Amino acid sequence: TERRTKAWVKRVLVGLGICPFTKSDVKSGQGLGDMGVPVANIMYSYSEALADGGENDVYLLMADVWGAIFDMISAGPSGKNGVSSILLSAPGFDDDFSLWAGPVFAMLESGVGAIEAE
């Protein structure tokens, strides 16, 4: 899945210019130096959580998200293994974008703000 996700990043985000801060499938943060974001690696993560209606599915997705955030913070923004952004693939939620864009994003946004990890 990481290989497929990188191919998608290269084809869509880079190739079509969707994200102005991503110029390759390896590095991101270009043009964000004024905001304190260094050019560094993209960390690819994958969630096996499913959006099939089970009550724990969103919790599993959130655990995967926070695990990826922890890994990013642990890696730091500089050096060979430095990370400036995360791309979390959650294919189990592909058919439920409203869930992702609604309550899941709201929980992430409020959680990141609460720990001042912005």
Secondary structure, DSSP 8 states (H G I E B T S, - for coil): -HHHHHHHIIIIIITT---TT--SSSEE-TT-GGGT---EEEEEEE-----SS-TTHHHHHHHHHHHHHHHHHHH-SSSTT-EEEEEEE-GGGTT-HHHIIIIIHHHHHHHHHHTT--
